[in-house]
Each structure stands twice: as C-alpha cells, then as structure tokens.
C-alpha cells in the first residue's frame, strides 16, 4: 500500500539514507522499511513557478497511484533541474528506472 510522507520529521530521516537512486532528472534517497512503501516528493523553486511544480507533483502522484506493487521502503523523490519540462513518457520512464532500482 502506498503511503505519502507529509511530516517534517519523516523527511529529516532521509539525511542518513541506506542508499541513493539517481536518474537524469531525479535524486532519491532510500531507507529500508518494514512498514510498506512510503513516498515523499520534494520539488524546489529551481524547477519553475508554482504551476510547473504543482503539475509535476500531480503527475508523479498519478503515476504512483496507478502502480500496485511496491517494495518495502521509504523514498524521497527530489526533482532536479529540467524535471518540470519532461514529457509524460519521459517522466514515466525515469520513474520506472527508480522503482526498478528499489528491487
């Protein structure tokens, strides 16, 4: 089951992750977890204006909602420069790479 990370204290736990996953437009610290899959999304103002950041956040959430099988881990998905301009297909392929790296 997918759980969204919303609390600041949970985000602070990513300062000491077990490992990192990287793609061209995303950086993701990962913490092993026995509680199931948890996802946090971090998008800074460097990505673009509020419209661009919110569109990217909605697309990421939509992609993760469509999936059903997740490994037991906590993941903080951090967008890097250029992520706001990705097409839907490119975004999907990068998110697939991140999920494949969790396995």
Backbone as a chain_set.jsonl record, in Angstrom:
{"seq": "XXXXXXXXXXXXXXXXXXXXXXXXXXXXXXXXXXXXXXXXXXXXXXXXXXXXXXXXXXXXXXXXXXXXXXXXXXXXXXXXXXXXXXXXXXXXXXXXXXXXXXX", "coords": {"N": [[0.84, -1.177, 0.0], [0.487, 2.24, -0.716], [1.836, 5.001, 0.939], [1.821, 8.417, 1.74], [4.429, 10.639, 2.531], [4.294, 13.198, 4.812], [5.044, 14.582, 7.062], [7.438, 16.709, 8.631], [9.407, 15.611, 10.292], [9.686, 13.021, 9.329], [10.814, 13.52, 6.833], [13.291, 14.449, 7.669], [14.587, 12.137, 8.399], [15.771, 11.232, 6.11], [18.307, 12.242, 5.935], [20.237, 10.44, 6.539], [20.348, 8.114, 4.639], [19.944, 4.663, 3.462], [20.756, 3.997, 0.873], [21.196, 5.592, -2.385], [19.277, 6.538, -5.242], [19.539, 7.491, -8.623], [18.56, 9.425, -11.438], [18.478, 11.117, -14.612], [16.924, 13.389, -14.066], [16.042, 13.145, -11.47], [16.626, 12.553, -7.981], [16.955, 10.267, -5.413], [16.916, 9.507, -2.157], [16.923, 6.511, -0.217], [15.367, 4.568, 2.28], [15.322, 1.565, 3.994], [12.383, -0.176, 4.979], [10.014, -1.717, 7.129], [7.392, -1.269, 7.168], [6.032, -1.04, 4.792], [5.517, 0.72, 1.659], [6.518, 4.057, 1.428], [6.234, 7.372, 0.278], [7.785, 10.423, -0.398], [7.735, 13.678, -1.835], [9.829, 16.077, -3.166], [10.113, 19.217, -4.425], [11.814, 21.884, -5.546], [11.959, 25.521, -5.819], [13.655, 25.995, -7.898], [12.919, 24.46, -10.012], [10.781, 25.603, -11.356], [7.959, 27.846, -11.784], [5.059, 28.058, -9.559], [2.939, 26.792, -10.875], [4.2, 25.007, -12.626], [5.634, 23.393, -10.78], [3.531, 22.28, -9.253], [2.138, 20.878, -11.246], [4.046, 18.955, -11.943], [4.217, 17.578, -9.486], [1.582, 16.563, -9.283], [1.56, 14.865, -11.534], [3.539, 12.991, -10.811], [2.394, 11.865, -8.495], [0.086, 10.755, -9.65], [1.217, 8.813, -11.341], [2.362, 7.059, -9.46], [0.064, 6.246, -8.081], [-1.211, 4.661, -9.965], [0.275, 2.339, -10.0], [0.681, -0.868, -8.387], [2.284, -2.733, -6.992], [4.811, -2.445, -4.704], [8.09, -2.273, -3.306], [9.148, -2.767, 0.134], [9.95, 0.132, 1.428], [11.155, 3.454, 2.195], [10.952, 6.352, 0.373], [12.271, 9.328, -0.884], [11.558, 11.445, -3.311], [13.359, 13.62, -5.138], [13.237, 16.339, -7.189], [15.256, 17.421, -9.904], [16.899, 20.027, -11.83], [15.205, 20.76, -14.841], [13.273, 18.799, -14.668], [10.663, 19.685, -14.631], [10.036, 20.179, -17.267], [9.763, 17.779, -18.528], [8.296, 15.377, -20.727], [5.274, 13.378, -20.535], [5.847, 10.68, -21.161], [8.651, 10.567, -20.883], [8.886, 11.196, -18.187], [7.554, 8.998, -17.04], [9.303, 6.912, -17.805], [11.624, 7.572, -16.363], [10.694, 7.364, -13.728], [10.092, 4.661, -13.707], [12.68, 3.62, -13.852], [13.627, 4.329, -11.332], [11.955, 2.85, -9.595], [12.658, 0.3, -10.468], [15.264, 0.229, -9.558], [14.868, -0.056, -6.846], [14.268, -2.691, -6.411]], "CA": [[0.0, 0.0, 0.0], [1.224, 3.48, -0.837], [1.592, 6.0, 1.978], [2.524, 9.662, 1.435], [5.158, 11.254, 3.64], [3.873, 14.582, 4.926], [5.59, 15.198, 8.265], [8.818, 17.185, 8.534], [10.277, 14.67, 10.997], [9.953, 11.9, 8.428], [11.751, 13.994, 5.819], [14.608, 14.573, 8.294], [15.223, 10.822, 8.463], [16.472, 10.993, 4.855], [19.669, 12.756, 5.991], [21.107, 9.271, 6.646], [19.671, 7.024, 3.914], [20.697, 3.437, 3.242], [21.393, 4.184, -0.43], [20.607, 6.607, -3.25], [18.965, 6.218, -6.636], [19.648, 8.709, -9.424], [18.289, 9.45, -12.873], [18.888, 12.411, -15.168], [16.147, 14.5, -13.51], [15.587, 12.869, -10.108], [17.55, 12.04, -6.985], [16.052, 9.643, -4.447], [17.446, 8.748, -1.024], [16.051, 5.382, 0.118], [15.522, 3.948, 3.595], [14.58, 0.308, 4.098], [11.283, -0.062, 5.933], [9.181, -2.907, 7.289], [6.005, -0.806, 7.222], [5.47, -0.885, 3.465], [6.111, 1.751, 0.811], [6.182, 5.444, 1.734], [6.808, 8.256, -0.723], [7.794, 11.871, -0.222], [8.096, 14.374, -3.06], [10.432, 17.369, -2.905], [10.305, 19.979, -5.655], [12.207, 23.228, -5.134], [11.599, 26.616, -6.711], [14.557, 25.978, -9.05], [12.268, 23.701, -11.08], [9.925, 26.512, -12.124], [6.97, 28.552, -10.971], [4.144, 27.19, -8.81], [2.152, 25.991, -11.819], [5.085, 23.934, -13.097], [5.919, 22.489, -9.653], [2.322, 21.537, -8.9], [1.861, 19.943, -12.34], [4.983, 17.843, -11.788], [3.797, 16.825, -8.297], [0.363, 15.824, -9.636], [1.93, 13.788, -12.45], [4.256, 11.954, -10.046], [1.405, 11.178, -7.661], [-0.765, 9.968, -10.537], [1.98, 7.651, -11.792], [2.496, 6.12, -8.352], [-1.255, 5.687, -7.758], [-1.551, 3.639, -10.959], [1.041, 1.127, -9.729], [0.146, -1.591, -7.236], [3.292, -3.476, -6.255], [5.957, -1.654, -4.293], [8.918, -2.893, -2.276], [9.06, -2.126, 1.442], [10.987, 1.155, 1.523], [10.758, 4.851, 2.255], [11.621, 7.001, -0.749], [12.031, 10.759, -1.044], [11.842, 11.765, -4.702], [13.772, 15.017, -5.237], [13.331, 16.745, -8.594], [16.401, 18.25, -10.268], [16.631, 20.965, -12.922], [14.703, 20.185, -16.082], [12.205, 17.83, -14.43], [9.376, 20.306, -14.93], [9.811, 20.223, -18.706], [9.695, 16.415, -19.061], [7.016, 14.902, -21.261], [4.707, 12.3, -19.721], [6.562, 9.437, -21.453], [9.98, 10.65, -20.278], [8.688, 11.123, -16.739], [7.233, 7.6, -16.727], [10.495, 6.071, -17.944], [12.539, 7.846, -15.255], [10.119, 6.793, -12.513], [10.283, 3.213, -13.829], [14.081, 3.343, -13.504], [13.769, 4.446, -9.88], [11.296, 1.687, -8.986], [13.488, -0.873, -10.798], [16.429, 0.274, -8.682], [14.488, -0.471, -5.49], [14.138, -4.142, -6.33]], "C": [[0.888, 1.243, 0.0], [0.827, 4.443, 0.267], [2.427, 7.233, 1.638], [3.221, 10.184, 2.678], [4.789, 12.725, 3.667], [4.518, 15.308, 6.097], [7.066, 15.561, 8.102], [9.791, 16.207, 9.197], [10.613, 13.457, 10.132], [10.936, 12.297, 7.336], [13.161, 14.116, 6.396], [15.324, 13.231, 8.379], [16.005, 10.506, 7.195], [17.873, 11.596, 4.836], [20.68, 11.626, 6.123], [20.44, 8.086, 5.962], [20.562, 5.793, 3.801], [21.407, 3.46, 1.895], [20.623, 5.231, -1.231], [20.302, 6.024, -4.619], [18.984, 7.53, -7.411], [19.225, 8.446, -10.862], [18.714, 10.833, -13.36], [18.176, 13.582, -14.495], [15.653, 14.273, -12.082], [16.712, 12.28, -9.268], [16.669, 11.476, -5.88], [16.819, 8.908, -3.355], [16.42, 7.699, -0.585], [16.398, 4.86, 1.498], [14.707, 2.667, 3.589], [13.536, 0.432, 5.203], [10.506, -1.365, 5.972], [7.7, -2.549, 7.217], [5.338, -0.689, 5.867], [6.143, 0.255, 2.732], [5.597, 3.125, 1.202], [6.907, 6.339, 0.746], [6.667, 9.707, -0.307], [8.245, 12.507, -1.526], [8.617, 15.76, -2.682], [10.712, 18.051, -4.237], [10.598, 21.426, -5.254], [11.782, 24.266, -6.168], [12.521, 26.702, -7.917], [13.908, 25.302, -10.254], [11.41, 24.613, -11.948], [8.952, 27.218, -11.196], [6.009, 27.552, -10.325], [3.326, 26.284, -9.724], [2.956, 24.783, -12.279], [5.345, 22.909, -11.987], [4.696, 21.649, -9.297], [1.934, 20.536, -9.979], [2.763, 18.716, -12.222], [4.59, 16.968, -10.599], [2.559, 15.986, -8.591], [0.671, 14.66, -10.561], [2.628, 12.652, -11.713], [3.27, 11.162, -9.192], [0.497, 10.291, -8.501], [-0.055, 8.693, -10.977], [2.089, 6.616, -10.672], [1.155, 5.512, -7.952], [-1.649, 4.566, -8.711], [-0.84, 2.317, -10.693], [0.49, 0.442, -8.486], [1.216, -2.267, -6.388], [4.5, -2.597, -5.975], [6.782, -2.452, -3.292], [8.762, -2.136, -0.956], [10.229, -1.158, 1.586], [10.341, 2.513, 1.709], [11.602, 5.573, 1.223], [11.259, 8.477, -0.757], [12.481, 11.132, -2.442], [12.117, 13.26, -4.805], [13.962, 15.35, -6.709], [14.549, 17.642, -8.79], [16.007, 19.135, -11.45], [16.203, 20.233, -14.188], [13.564, 19.209, -15.896], [10.838, 18.398, -14.78], [9.037, 20.328, -16.409], [9.726, 18.832, -19.332], [8.315, 16.12, -19.642], [6.528, 13.755, -20.373], [5.476, 11.0, -19.926], [7.947, 9.438, -20.81], [9.894, 10.56, -18.754], [8.416, 9.688, -16.313], [8.471, 6.717, -16.802], [11.477, 6.326, -16.803], [12.008, 7.278, -13.942], [10.227, 5.265, -12.53], [11.7, 2.815, -13.452], [14.275, 3.381, -11.991], [13.15, 3.236, -9.186], [12.1, 0.409, -9.267], [14.726, -0.927, -9.911], [16.13, -0.128, -7.255], [14.485, -1.977, -5.327], [15.464, -4.826, -6.106]], "O": [[1.928, 1.269, 0.658], [-0.357, 4.678, 0.508], [3.601, 7.114, 1.288], [2.645, 10.166, 3.765], [4.947, 13.427, 2.668], [4.536, 16.539, 6.118], [7.84, 14.81, 7.508], [10.895, 16.006, 8.693], [11.722, 12.93, 10.21], [11.796, 11.503, 6.954], [14.135, 13.905, 5.674], [16.553, 13.196, 8.428], [16.831, 9.593, 7.202], [18.571, 11.481, 3.828], [21.863, 11.826, 5.847], [20.012, 7.148, 6.635], [21.773, 5.865, 4.013], [22.541, 2.992, 1.786], [19.557, 5.693, -0.825], [20.993, 5.122, -5.09], [18.507, 8.555, -6.925], [19.496, 7.385, -11.424], [19.253, 11.626, -12.588], [18.758, 14.659, -14.363], [14.929, 15.107, -11.537], [17.613, 11.609, -9.771], [15.727, 12.141, -5.449], [17.32, 7.808, -3.587], [15.216, 7.954, -0.578], [17.57, 4.725, 1.848], [13.533, 2.678, 3.222], [13.776, 1.065, 6.231], [10.36, -2.037, 4.951], [6.848, -3.437, 7.207], [4.181, -0.277, 5.792], [7.215, 0.71, 3.131], [4.389, 3.34, 1.297], [8.066, 6.092, 0.413], [5.592, 10.163, 0.081], [9.056, 11.927, -2.247], [7.95, 16.519, -1.979], [11.453, 17.531, -5.071], [9.74, 22.108, -4.694], [11.307, 23.925, -7.251], [12.209, 27.412, -8.873], [14.306, 25.548, -11.392], [11.325, 24.408, -13.158], [9.106, 27.189, -9.975], [6.135, 26.344, -10.524], [3.053, 25.134, -9.379], [2.443, 23.665, -12.315], [5.283, 21.703, -12.225], [4.812, 20.445, -9.067], [1.448, 19.451, -9.661], [2.308, 17.583, -12.379], [4.626, 15.742, -10.698], [2.49, 14.823, -8.192], [0.108, 13.578, -10.399], [2.342, 11.481, -11.961], [3.308, 9.932, -9.171], [0.176, 9.177, -8.088], [-0.653, 7.617, -10.986], [1.924, 5.421, -10.918], [1.116, 4.359, -7.521], [-2.341, 3.628, -8.316], [-1.319, 1.27, -11.128], [-0.101, 1.095, -7.626], [1.059, -2.361, -5.171], [5.131, -2.074, -6.893], [6.228, -3.227, -2.512], [8.298, -0.996, -0.94], [11.36, -1.574, 1.836], [9.159, 2.708, 1.428], [12.824, 5.425, 1.197], [10.087, 8.838, -0.649], [13.679, 11.131, -2.724], [11.221, 14.076, -4.588], [14.759, 14.712, -7.396], [14.842, 18.505, -7.962], [14.913, 19.003, -11.998], [16.78, 19.209, -14.551], [12.936, 18.818, -16.879], [9.946, 17.652, -15.185], [7.871, 20.48, -16.773], [9.627, 18.719, -20.554], [7.297, 16.562, -19.109], [7.284, 13.228, -19.557], [5.733, 10.284, -18.958], [8.373, 8.425, -20.253], [10.73, 9.922, -18.114], [8.986, 9.214, -15.33], [8.665, 5.857, -15.943], [12.105, 5.384, -16.319], [12.78, 6.768, -13.131], [10.431, 4.645, -11.486], [11.905, 1.789, -12.804], [15.004, 2.561, -11.434], [13.759, 2.66, -8.285], [12.208, -0.46, -8.401], [15.186, -2.011, -9.552], [17.042, -0.505, -6.519], [14.678, -2.485, -4.222], [15.519, -6.052, -6.016]]}, "num_chains": 1, "name": "protein.A"}
